[in-house]
Amino acid sequence: MDNKRRINYMLLGIVVVIMQVIGALWYSPVLFGNLWAENLGVTSQQIADRLGTAPYVLSILGSILMCMVLNRLIVLTKANTLARGVQLAVLLWLGLVLTVLSTHYAFLGMTRMIFIDAGKDLVAMTVAGAILASGQE
């Protein structure tokens, strides 16, 4: 595989949409939205009323950047199968996301939030790694 392989922007766009759907479901009342809001001491409606669109824009931009970096690492490490993509994503999550969020929430005294937020990132990154790696030729 060529290390200078171009990014498949269509696939990247699809993965970004999937990541946003995962986040929307994760933080909805169907899954962890109520527990997440409760841990913040607010209601879901209060969060929606005061935040506006900025968090959604940042989430989309963050997903794009994450997918681009993950795709580049998939190319560099030749993780061009579903299993290798999942393995790389989980490794990155474990070493970078979980460690940062754990420290952040530990100092805030909100350790329950680690499981909610880091759990969503684990699912989203794993799906992204699987799809992006599977899309390599």
C-alpha positions as CSV (number, residue, x, y, z in Angstrom):
1,M,0.0,0.0,0.0
2,D,1.3,3.4,-0.9
3,N,1.9,5.6,2.2
4,K,0.8,8.7,0.1
5,R,-2.6,7.2,-0.6
6,R,-5.3,9.9,-1.0
7,I,-8.1,10.1,1.4
8,N,-11.4,8.7,0.3
9,Y,-13.5,11.8,1.1
10,M,-16.8,10.1,0.4
11,L,-16.0,7.3,2.8
12,L,-14.7,9.9,5.3
13,G,-18.0,11.8,5.0
14,I,-20.0,8.7,5.6
15,V,-18.0,7.8,8.7
16,V,-18.4,11.4,10.1
17,V,-22.2,11.1,9.6
18,I,-22.2,7.7,11.3
19,M,-20.2,9.2,14.2
20,Q,-22.7,12.0,14.6
21,V,-25.6,9.5,14.6
22,I,-23.8,7.5,17.3
23,G,-23.4,10.6,19.4
24,A,-27.0,11.7,18.9
25,L,-28.2,8.3,20.0
26,W,-25.7,8.0,22.9
27,Y,-26.7,11.3,24.4
28,S,-30.5,10.8,23.7
29,P,-32.9,9.8,26.5
30,V,-33.0,6.4,24.8
31,L,-29.5,5.7,26.0
32,F,-27.4,7.9,28.3
33,G,-28.8,11.4,27.8
34,N,-30.7,11.6,31.0
35,L,-27.9,10.2,33.1
36,W,-25.4,12.5,31.4
37,A,-27.6,15.6,32.1
38,E,-28.2,14.4,35.7
39,N,-24.5,14.1,36.3
40,L,-24.1,17.7,35.1
41,G,-26.9,18.8,37.4
42,V,-29.2,20.0,34.5
43,T,-32.0,18.7,32.3
44,S,-31.5,17.8,28.7
45,Q,-33.8,20.7,27.8
46,Q,-31.6,23.2,29.7
47,I,-28.6,22.0,27.8
48,A,-30.3,22.3,24.5
49,D,-31.6,25.8,25.3
50,R,-28.3,27.3,26.3
51,L,-25.8,25.7,23.9
52,G,-27.1,26.6,20.4
53,T,-25.3,25.1,17.4
54,A,-21.6,25.7,18.4
55,P,-21.2,22.3,20.1
56,Y,-22.6,20.5,17.0
57,V,-20.3,22.4,14.6
58,L,-17.3,21.6,16.8
59,S,-18.4,17.9,17.1
60,I,-18.6,17.7,13.3
61,L,-15.2,19.3,12.8
62,G,-13.7,17.1,15.5
63,S,-15.1,14.0,13.8
64,I,-13.6,15.1,10.5
65,L,-10.2,15.7,12.0
66,M,-10.3,12.4,14.0
67,C,-11.2,10.5,10.8
68,M,-8.5,12.1,8.8
69,V,-5.9,11.3,11.5
70,L,-7.2,7.8,12.0
71,N,-7.2,7.2,8.2
72,R,-3.6,8.4,8.0
73,L,-2.5,6.1,10.8
74,I,-4.4,3.2,9.1
75,V,-2.4,3.9,6.0
76,L,0.9,4.3,7.8
77,T,0.5,1.1,9.9
78,K,-1.0,-0.9,7.0
79,A,-4.1,-1.7,9.1
80,N,-6.1,-2.4,6.0
81,T,-8.6,-4.9,7.4
82,L,-11.6,-4.5,9.6
83,A,-9.9,-6.3,12.5
84,R,-6.8,-4.2,12.3
85,G,-8.8,-1.0,12.0
86,V,-10.7,-1.9,15.1
87,Q,-7.5,-2.8,16.9
88,L,-5.9,0.5,16.0
89,A,-8.9,2.5,17.0
90,V,-9.2,0.8,20.4
91,L,-5.5,1.2,21.0
92,L,-5.7,4.9,20.2
93,W,-8.8,5.3,22.4
94,L,-7.1,3.5,25.3
95,G,-3.9,5.5,25.1
96,L,-5.3,8.9,24.3
97,V,-9.0,9.4,24.8
98,L,-9.5,7.3,28.0
99,T,-6.4,8.6,29.7
100,V,-7.3,12.3,29.0
101,L,-11.0,12.0,29.9
102,S,-10.2,10.0,33.1
103,T,-7.8,12.6,34.4
104,H,-10.1,15.4,33.4
105,Y,-13.2,14.0,35.1
106,A,-11.2,12.7,38.1
107,F,-10.1,16.2,39.0
108,L,-13.7,17.4,38.5
109,G,-15.0,14.6,40.8
110,M,-17.2,13.3,38.1
111,T,-15.9,9.8,37.5
112,R,-19.3,8.5,36.3
113,M,-19.0,10.8,33.3
114,I,-15.9,8.9,32.2
115,F,-18.0,5.9,31.3
116,I,-20.6,7.9,29.4
117,D,-18.3,10.1,27.4
118,A,-15.4,7.7,26.9
119,G,-17.8,4.9,26.1
120,K,-19.3,6.9,23.2
121,D,-15.8,7.7,21.9
122,L,-14.9,4.0,22.1
123,V,-17.9,3.0,20.1
124,A,-17.5,5.8,17.5
125,M,-13.8,5.3,17.1
126,T,-14.2,1.6,16.8
127,V,-16.8,1.9,14.1
128,A,-14.7,4.6,12.3
129,G,-11.6,2.4,12.4
130,A,-13.5,-0.6,11.1
131,I,-15.0,1.3,8.2
132,L,-11.9,3.3,7.2
133,A,-9.6,0.3,7.4
134,S,-12.1,-1.8,5.3
135,G,-12.1,0.9,2.7
136,Q,-8.4,0.6,2.1
137,E,-7.4,-1.2,-1.1
